[in-house]
Amino acid sequence: MRATARAHTNIALIKYWGKRDESLFLPMNSSLSITLDKFFTTTTVEFCSCLTEDVFVLNNQLASEQELTKITRFLDRVREISGKGYRAIVNSTNNVPTAAGFASSASGFAALTAAATKALGLNLDGTTLSKIARQGSGSACRSIHGGFVEWRKGEKIDGSDSFAKPVMSDKSWNISILSVLLTSKPKGISSREGMKRTVETSPFYSGWLASVEQDFLSAKEAIRARDFEKLGTIMEANAMKMHATTLGANPPFSYWNSGTFDVMQEVHNLRTLGIQSYFTIDAGPNVKILCHPKEEQIVQEALLKIPTVKAIHICHPGPGIKYLSDSDRLKKY
Ligand code: 2P0
């Protein structure tokens, strides 16, 4: 009853922002992402009748009570599905540089879903895995798949039509995603809390909902046509709209800091110089930039000149979940 799986982080091109059902993690809108090659989580789950409670080891340290509670709640869903009530030891390693500005909850819950279900003898397809991963963290449902991924919001109240599926593989279109680190401080408002407050109080949220589905469809068309300019333009505008909703919330908030503006300005400047680059921002001040692989060094050099920029990580499209043997895991770590 032991299995190991690896899942990579993803970055949203069209954002998931707002839930219509908090306990099932059902989104208000469809979203679109790229799974990244560089950053991933590797998780081993071992169920045993000898255990009386779950144990969670994260990056070789016993995790906090709070983290363990999240994992136990999630494993309870997996136990319910399998009809097996055993407790588990979960051993997770995040290969995400400290505070690189990439959330590890997406790769974390995707890897946990794959490893836990496999350990219990369930051989599930990508769609089923995605529906389960979604219930750990919304964006995790997209990390089941590699390359360009869509998560259709679905309509059903039980969430059975809300899952991610591949749009185009990681080998189909090589683009660069630069993660620009401005600060490693934990954010004041979690994305979960931020999206909830925005849905409940922001008068701008209706504007978000009125336009995001069209952004989703246009971005998907741009991916299929490998139209970089179109994809970048829609992605950047979609991020601006998401962040605009937070300014209308009560109380209002923003995830940006002054460095965020510095980077946005430099991206605009690069475009005036003929270098195609576009930014997106998640629930934090760090910025991610899309550019052509042949220009990634130029973009990186330009951004490193900004005093508020601490580091830049260059990523490309990466794979979906993989199951590893014990020896594979030992070999790598
Ligand atoms: C996204 N974010 O699409 C959006 C953009 C943040 C901004 O998904 O509450 O950690 O666990 O479902 O998935 C981050 O939210 O939230 C996120 P929960 P999650 O990537």
Boltz pocket constraint, residues with backbone or C-beta under 6 A from the ligand:
constraints:
  - pocket:
      binder: B
      contacts: [[A, 10], [A, 11], [A, 12], [A, 14], [A, 15], [A, 16], [A, 17], [A, 25], [A, 31], [A, 103], [A, 105], [A, 106], [A, 134], [A, 136], [A, 137], [A, 138], [A, 139], [A, 140], [A, 191], [A, 192], [A, 281], [A, 282], [A, 283]]
      max_distance: 6.0
